[in-house]
């Protein structure tokens, strides 16, 4: 019986100080192989300064069909959104 290698989710940080972003998935026998393959596949042109690999089985995700009940408590907290504030013109990014 042929056993399939585990699936790994790959996250790359493009520059120091930025967040890691999910860039894709790959199959590998272990974390070291996943890291090396992720480097070869996703950072061929020096796109990153850091790589995270996480075996997919360790990720718990919400079901998109359950989004209404899951996010309902946050919808009535409009004060959490910065829509009531004006941003000064001299602020270049936020």
C-alpha positions in Angstrom: 0.0 0.0 0.0 1.4 3.4 -1.0 1.4 6.0 1.7 0.9 9.7 0.7 3.2 12.3 2.3 1.6 14.7 4.7 0.4 18.1 3.3 2.1 21.2 4.6 0.9 24.8 4.5 3.6 27.4 3.6 3.8 30.9 5.0 6.4 33.4 3.8 7.5 36.7 5.3 8.6 38.9 2.4 10.4 41.6 4.5 11.4 42.0 8.1 8.6 43.5 10.2 5.8 42.3 7.9 3.4 39.4 8.5 3.8 35.9 7.2 1.4 35.2 4.4 0.0 31.9 3.2 1.5 31.2 -0.3 0.5 27.6 -0.9 0.8 24.0 0.1 3.1 21.1 -0.6 3.6 17.5 0.3 6.8 16.4 2.2 7.9 13.6 4.5 8.8 15.9 7.4 9.2 19.6 8.4 12.8 19.8 7.3 11.9 18.6 3.8 8.9 20.9 3.7 11.0 23.9 4.6 13.6 23.1 1.9 11.0 22.5 -0.7 9.1 25.6 0.3 12.4 27.6 -0.1 13.0 26.2 -3.5 9.4 26.6 -4.7 8.3 29.9 -3.2 11.4 32.0 -2.8 13.3 31.4 -6.0 13.7 35.1 -6.6 14.6 36.1 -3.0 11.0 36.9 -2.2 11.3 36.1 1.5 13.2 36.5 4.7 11.4 33.8 6.7 9.4 30.7 6.0 6.9 28.9 8.3 5.8 25.3 7.5 2.8 23.9 9.3 1.4 20.4 8.8 -2.1 20.9 7.6 -3.5 18.4 10.1 -2.6 20.9 12.9 -4.6 23.7 11.5 -8.2 24.1 12.8 -10.4 26.3 10.5 -13.9 27.6 10.7 -16.5 26.3 8.3 -17.5 29.1 5.8 -21.1 27.9 6.1 -21.0 28.8 9.8 -19.7 32.3 9.2 -23.0 34.1 10.2 -23.3 32.6 13.7 -19.5 32.7 14.2 -19.1 36.4 13.4 -22.5 37.7 14.5 -21.3 38.9 17.9 -18.7 41.2 16.2 -21.3 42.8 13.9 -22.9 44.9 16.6 -19.6 46.4 17.7 -19.3 49.1 15.1 -17.1 51.1 17.4 -14.3 48.7 16.7 -14.1 49.9 13.1 -12.2 53.1 12.4 -15.0 54.5 10.2 -15.8 57.3 12.7 -12.3 58.8 12.5 -10.8 61.1 10.0 -7.2 60.4 9.0 -5.0 63.4 8.6 -3.6 64.0 5.2 0.0 63.7 6.4 -0.5 60.1 7.4 0.9 58.1 4.5 -0.2 54.6 5.5 -2.2 53.1 8.3 
